[in-house]
Structures are given as C-alpha cells and as structure tokens.
C-alpha cells in the first residue's frame, strides 16, 4: 500500500496535533495515554524522517565550540520535549500562572523545531556552508 506524498508528508504533524488536541480536550486517563501515544508517534516519525533526509553532517554540529553536549536522543527530541512539557503544564495546572511558562516552553520548542528543520533542509545547508 502506497500513501500519496501530500498525505505522507503531513502525517507526523497530524499525529502531533491530534495528540495535543486529545490531551487538552479530553479529561480521562485513557485519552491522556492515547494522546501521548499519538504525540510520541508523530515525534518519532519526524525525527526518523529528519535523520534520513539530513543534508548537513553531524561533524558540522560536533565541531561547534562552547556547545552544550546532550545525548543524541535527547538532542533530537528536545523541541518535542519542550512542547510536551508546555502542554502538560497547561493541562495539569489550570491556573493562569501556569500559562506563562507553558507559552514560553511552547514557543521555545517551536523555535528549536523550525530552526532545526531549516538547517537540515537543502536551503538551510547551502546558506550555512
């Protein structure tokens, strides 16, 4: 079975969006588990696809000075960890005070995700080289 390219390309984003919506909209432990599974599946698919399509080399990243060293798995999933923590903060603490760090974490996750997507694409790689 072959999935058409327009559907195939949006699958990880769809999984992530479904996971976030399910966790935020539903109020049951079972729906939380299913939402988290959707979210993790989307993140894993995106990371695997990104690693396969990567245009810049890992040496380019490893040669940077004064960089913080993370285990590779943590580094790859960092934007998704930020966004997931933001959603968990907003869902767990329904006070307006929890929205501030939630929004900051979500924005940091989106920023890291966008920057990573740009640098791993052909256009981003050519502009850095």
C-alpha positions as CSV (number, residue, x, y, z in Angstrom):
1,X,0.0,0.0,0.0
2,X,1.4,3.3,-1.1
3,X,0.4,6.6,0.6
4,X,0.3,9.6,-1.6
5,X,3.1,12.2,-1.0
6,X,0.8,15.1,0.2
7,X,-0.7,12.7,2.9
8,X,2.6,11.1,3.8
9,X,4.4,14.4,4.3
10,X,1.8,15.8,6.8
11,X,1.5,12.6,8.9
12,X,3.9,13.4,11.7
13,X,2.4,16.9,12.1
14,X,-1.1,15.4,12.1
15,X,-0.1,12.8,14.8
16,X,1.4,15.6,16.9
17,X,-1.6,17.9,16.5
18,X,-4.1,15.0,17.3
19,X,-2.1,14.1,20.4
20,X,-2.1,17.7,21.7
21,X,-5.8,18.2,21.0
22,X,-6.7,14.9,22.7
23,X,-4.7,15.7,25.8
24,X,-6.0,19.2,26.1
25,X,-9.7,18.5,25.2
26,X,-10.4,15.2,26.9
27,X,-10.4,14.5,30.6
28,X,-9.8,10.8,31.1
29,X,-6.6,8.8,31.9
30,X,-7.2,6.6,28.8
31,X,-7.5,9.6,26.5
32,X,-4.3,11.1,28.0
33,X,-2.5,7.9,27.2
34,X,-3.8,7.8,23.6
35,X,-2.9,11.5,23.2
36,X,0.6,10.9,24.5
37,X,1.0,7.9,22.2
38,X,-0.1,10.0,19.1
39,X,2.3,12.8,20.2
40,X,5.2,10.4,20.6
41,X,4.5,8.6,17.3
42,X,4.5,11.9,15.5
43,X,7.7,13.0,17.1
44,X,9.4,9.7,16.4
45,X,8.3,9.8,12.7
46,X,9.5,13.3,12.3
47,X,12.9,12.6,13.9
48,X,13.4,9.5,11.8
49,X,12.4,11.3,8.6
50,X,14.7,14.2,9.5
51,X,17.6,12.0,10.2
52,X,17.2,10.2,6.9
53,X,16.8,13.4,4.9
54,X,19.5,15.3,6.7
55,X,21.8,17.4,4.4
56,X,24.2,18.8,7.0
57,X,26.7,16.4,8.6
58,X,27.0,15.6,12.2
59,X,30.6,16.7,12.1
60,X,29.4,20.3,11.4
61,X,27.4,20.2,14.7
62,X,30.1,18.4,16.7
63,X,32.8,20.9,15.8
64,X,31.0,23.9,17.3
65,X,32.7,25.4,20.3
66,X,31.1,26.1,23.7
67,X,28.1,23.9,22.8
68,X,26.1,22.0,25.4
69,X,26.5,18.3,25.0
70,X,23.3,16.3,25.1
71,X,22.9,12.6,24.4
72,X,21.8,12.3,20.8
73,X,18.3,11.0,21.6
74,X,17.7,13.9,24.0
75,X,19.0,16.4,21.4
76,X,16.8,15.0,18.6
77,X,13.7,15.1,20.7
78,X,14.3,18.4,22.5
79,X,11.7,20.5,20.6
80,X,9.1,17.8,21.3
81,X,10.1,17.7,25.0
82,X,9.6,21.4,25.3
83,X,6.2,21.4,23.6
84,X,5.1,18.3,25.5
85,X,6.1,19.9,28.8
86,X,4.2,23.1,27.8
87,X,1.0,21.1,27.2
88,X,1.4,19.1,30.4
89,X,1.9,22.4,32.4
90,X,-1.3,23.9,30.9
91,X,-3.3,20.8,31.4
92,X,-2.1,19.9,34.9
93,X,-2.2,23.4,36.4
94,X,-5.3,25.2,35.2
95,X,-4.3,28.5,36.7
96,X,-3.4,31.5,34.6
97,X,0.0,31.5,36.2
98,X,0.8,28.1,34.5
99,X,0.1,29.6,31.1
100,X,3.1,31.8,31.2
101,X,5.8,29.1,31.4
102,X,3.6,26.9,29.2
103,X,3.6,29.5,26.4
104,X,7.4,30.1,26.8
105,X,8.1,26.4,26.6
106,X,5.8,26.0,23.6
107,X,7.5,29.0,21.8
108,X,11.0,27.6,22.6
109,X,10.0,24.2,21.3
110,X,8.5,25.6,18.1
111,X,11.6,27.8,17.6
112,X,14.0,24.9,18.0
113,X,11.9,22.8,15.7
114,X,11.7,25.4,13.0
115,X,15.4,26.2,13.2
116,X,16.3,22.5,13.0
117,X,14.0,22.0,10.0
118,X,15.6,24.9,8.2
119,X,19.2,23.8,8.9
120,X,18.5,20.2,7.9
121,X,16.9,21.2,4.6
122,X,18.9,21.9,1.4
123,X,18.3,25.6,1.5
124,X,19.5,26.0,5.1
125,X,22.5,23.8,4.5
126,X,23.6,25.9,1.5
127,X,23.2,29.2,3.3
128,X,25.4,27.9,6.3
129,X,28.2,26.4,4.1
